[in-house]
Structure formats: structure tokens, C-alpha cells
Amino acid sequence: MALLNWGVEHSVGIPAMDDEHRELYEAINELHTAVLRGEEQSLAAQLLAEVVNRTRAHFSSEEEILRATNYPELAAHCLKHQSLIEEIEELVARFEDGDVALNDQSLKFLRYWFNEHIQNDDLSYSAWLKVHGVR
């Protein structure tokens, strides 16, 4: 069972951003599946690093587009991105130190965070970007 399920309710209406969001969902689901199957910790660590890298790349491209259009809520949006990065980095550090195992429970915050962030924060910039010519 997938941790995250992409649906039209997650679409911000900007194809490039929707594609990145779908790719993040896929990376998170791949990690989740590996963890549930009991794959080796080295594979889980590699997949977790991939989630972190894709998240950073997506946030960077999203913030660049928002900056280019002078999105009025950019600073607050960036703070939310930073908060998630810090949470993921804390999970990575605790995992690497052996303080936490990757399991269904430890990954659930990703489902909550990404669903909430896309539906509450990212959807709010959709109209702004469209008005400013981003397609």
C-alpha cells in the first residue's frame, strides 16, 4: 500500500510543478515500500537520501518561480520548506546514529507533511502563478 496517493486534488495546475510533486510522491513511496518489505538498511538509507535530494531540488525550483513572480507569501512559504528539510535531516541523522529505525510509523510524517503542504500551501500560489504567466 502506498504511503502517498497522487490525485487531482494535489494538482497546482502548473505541469512542471505537478510533475515534481508526483516524482516526490513516487520517491517517498519507493522508500516506504522498501522499509515495509524489510529491505537492507543500506537501501533504505540510499532511498531516504534520494527523497532528501529530490525535496531540496523541488523546493529550490519552486522558490525560484515564486521569487520570479514576486509572490507575496514567499518568505512564509520558504520557512515551511525549511521546516520540512529540518525534520527530514533530523530523521536522517537519528537513523544514521541508530537512534531511530525507518518504519511505517517514522515515515508517516512525510505523508502528513506533503499532503498538507501541497493542499494548503502550494495550491494557494496556483492562481498567483497563472495570473503571472506561469504555465
C-alpha beads as a LAMMPS data file, in Angstrom:
LAMMPS data file: protein, C-alpha beads

135 atoms
134 bonds

1 atom types
1 bond types

-500.0 500.0 xlo xhi
-500.0 500.0 ylo yhi
-500.0 500.0 zlo zhi

Masses

1 110.0

Atoms # bond

1 1 1 0.000 0.000 0.000
2 1 1 1.375 3.394 -0.996
3 1 1 2.102 5.931 1.707
4 1 1 1.059 8.772 -0.609
5 1 1 -1.518 8.689 -3.381
6 1 1 -1.410 11.380 -6.030
7 1 1 -4.781 12.729 -7.103
8 1 1 -6.216 15.702 -8.957
9 1 1 -6.759 17.406 -5.601
10 1 1 -2.959 17.733 -5.386
11 1 1 -2.558 19.444 -8.754
12 1 1 -1.443 23.065 -8.660
13 1 1 -2.192 23.353 -12.372
14 1 1 1.423 24.058 -13.324
15 1 1 2.637 20.930 -15.180
16 1 1 6.304 21.240 -14.204
17 1 1 5.429 21.604 -10.518
18 1 1 2.859 18.822 -10.651
19 1 1 5.479 16.563 -12.253
20 1 1 7.943 17.338 -9.459
21 1 1 5.283 16.692 -6.824
22 1 1 4.442 13.330 -8.439
23 1 1 8.148 12.432 -8.544
24 1 1 8.450 13.235 -4.837
25 1 1 5.427 11.069 -4.074
26 1 1 7.000 8.227 -6.074
27 1 1 10.347 8.564 -4.263
28 1 1 8.634 8.581 -0.864
29 1 1 6.514 5.583 -1.833
30 1 1 9.590 3.704 -3.039
31 1 1 11.267 4.342 0.324
32 1 1 8.128 3.315 2.200
33 1 1 7.789 0.097 0.183
34 1 1 11.433 -0.822 0.794
35 1 1 11.004 -0.244 4.518
36 1 1 7.821 -2.324 4.691
37 1 1 9.499 -5.161 2.790
38 1 1 12.363 -5.148 5.260
39 1 1 14.985 -4.317 2.652
40 1 1 18.540 -3.777 3.822
41 1 1 19.209 -0.601 5.764
42 1 1 21.735 0.466 3.143
43 1 1 18.981 0.538 0.504
44 1 1 16.663 2.430 2.840
45 1 1 19.447 4.947 3.532
46 1 1 20.003 5.399 -0.200
47 1 1 16.271 5.901 -0.855
48 1 1 15.978 8.309 2.071
49 1 1 18.876 10.331 0.646
50 1 1 17.035 10.383 -2.695
51 1 1 13.917 11.771 -1.006
52 1 1 16.011 14.482 0.653
53 1 1 17.745 15.386 -2.624
54 1 1 14.505 15.498 -4.624
55 1 1 12.825 17.557 -1.912
56 1 1 15.660 20.088 -1.872
57 1 1 15.690 20.321 -5.685
58 1 1 11.926 20.752 -5.837
59 1 1 11.846 23.393 -3.128
60 1 1 14.624 25.270 -4.879
61 1 1 12.857 25.306 -8.245
62 1 1 9.522 26.174 -6.653
63 1 1 11.033 29.054 -4.693
64 1 1 12.795 30.327 -7.825
65 1 1 9.494 30.502 -9.693
66 1 1 7.743 32.162 -6.762
67 1 1 10.598 34.662 -6.415
68 1 1 10.496 35.489 -10.136
69 1 1 6.807 36.391 -9.866
70 1 1 7.223 38.349 -6.597
71 1 1 4.871 36.014 -4.770
72 1 1 3.789 37.972 -1.669
73 1 1 3.868 34.923 0.648
74 1 1 7.326 33.774 -0.459
75 1 1 9.054 34.285 2.897
76 1 1 6.427 32.279 4.790
77 1 1 6.464 29.576 2.125
78 1 1 10.258 29.286 2.341
79 1 1 10.031 28.925 6.121
80 1 1 7.673 25.993 5.690
81 1 1 10.110 24.405 3.257
82 1 1 12.961 24.911 5.704
83 1 1 10.919 23.329 8.475
84 1 1 10.376 20.158 6.457
85 1 1 14.040 19.980 5.450
86 1 1 14.993 20.242 9.124
87 1 1 12.556 17.451 10.053
88 1 1 13.907 15.177 7.332
89 1 1 17.516 15.975 8.247
90 1 1 16.731 15.135 11.875
91 1 1 15.262 11.795 10.773
92 1 1 18.349 11.092 8.633
93 1 1 20.724 11.962 11.490
94 1 1 18.794 9.855 14.008
95 1 1 18.672 6.969 11.511
96 1 1 22.412 7.217 10.813
97 1 1 23.152 7.330 14.558
98 1 1 20.997 4.259 15.121
99 1 1 18.563 6.174 17.328
100 1 1 15.546 5.517 15.102
101 1 1 14.587 2.805 12.678
102 1 1 12.896 3.570 9.426
103 1 1 9.456 2.053 9.651
104 1 1 5.870 2.781 8.771
105 1 1 5.478 4.999 11.836
106 1 1 8.677 7.007 11.388
107 1 1 7.761 7.790 7.764
108 1 1 4.135 8.825 8.380
109 1 1 5.126 12.438 8.958
110 1 1 6.068 12.555 5.250
111 1 1 2.511 11.700 4.236
112 1 1 1.045 14.305 6.516
113 1 1 3.571 16.947 5.564
114 1 1 3.453 16.555 1.807
115 1 1 -0.322 16.205 1.598
116 1 1 -0.882 19.182 3.901
117 1 1 1.772 21.318 2.265
118 1 1 0.558 20.732 -1.268
119 1 1 -3.132 21.061 -0.481
120 1 1 -2.868 24.035 1.880
121 1 1 0.253 25.933 0.849
122 1 1 1.077 25.068 -2.742
123 1 1 -2.486 25.277 -4.021
124 1 1 -2.640 28.832 -2.652
125 1 1 0.027 30.016 -5.115
126 1 1 -1.540 28.347 -8.135
127 1 1 -3.801 31.250 -9.112
128 1 1 -0.976 33.740 -8.484
129 1 1 1.367 31.937 -10.852
130 1 1 -1.246 31.581 -13.564
131 1 1 -2.073 35.304 -13.399
132 1 1 1.671 35.980 -13.735
133 1 1 2.029 33.845 -16.844
134 1 1 3.480 30.660 -15.380
135 1 1 2.028 27.660 -17.170

Bonds

1 1 1 2
2 1 2 3
3 1 3 4
4 1 4 5
5 1 5 6
6 1 6 7
7 1 7 8
8 1 8 9
9 1 9 10
10 1 10 11
11 1 11 12
12 1 12 13
13 1 13 14
14 1 14 15
15 1 15 16
16 1 16 17
17 1 17 18
18 1 18 19
19 1 19 20
20 1 20 21
21 1 21 22
22 1 22 23
23 1 23 24
24 1 24 25
25 1 25 26
26 1 26 27
27 1 27 28
28 1 28 29
29 1 29 30
30 1 30 31
31 1 31 32
32 1 32 33
33 1 33 34
34 1 34 35
35 1 35 36
36 1 36 37
37 1 37 38
38 1 38 39
39 1 39 40
40 1 40 41
41 1 41 42
42 1 42 43
43 1 43 44
44 1 44 45
45 1 45 46
46 1 46 47
47 1 47 48
48 1 48 49
49 1 49 50
50 1 50 51
51 1 51 52
52 1 52 53
53 1 53 54
54 1 54 55
55 1 55 56
56 1 56 57
57 1 57 58
58 1 58 59
59 1 59 60
60 1 60 61
61 1 61 62
62 1 62 63
63 1 63 64
64 1 64 65
65 1 65 66
66 1 66 67
67 1 67 68
68 1 68 69
69 1 69 70
70 1 70 71
71 1 71 72
72 1 72 73
73 1 73 74
74 1 74 75
75 1 75 76
76 1 76 77
77 1 77 78
78 1 78 79
79 1 79 80
80 1 80 81
81 1 81 82
82 1 82 83
83 1 83 84
84 1 84 85
85 1 85 86
86 1 86 87
87 1 87 88
88 1 88 89
89 1 89 90
90 1 90 91
91 1 91 92
92 1 92 93
93 1 93 94
94 1 94 95
95 1 95 96
96 1 96 97
97 1 97 98
98 1 98 99
99 1 99 100
100 1 100 101
101 1 101 102
102 1 102 103
103 1 103 104
104 1 104 105
105 1 105 106
106 1 106 107
107 1 107 108
108 1 108 109
109 1 109 110
110 1 110 111
111 1 111 112
112 1 112 113
113 1 113 114
114 1 114 115
115 1 115 116
116 1 116 117
117 1 117 118
118 1 118 119
119 1 119 120
120 1 120 121
121 1 121 122
122 1 122 123
123 1 123 124
124 1 124 125
125 1 125 126
126 1 126 127
127 1 127 128
128 1 128 129
129 1 129 130
130 1 130 131
131 1 131 132
132 1 132 133
133 1 133 134
134 1 134 135
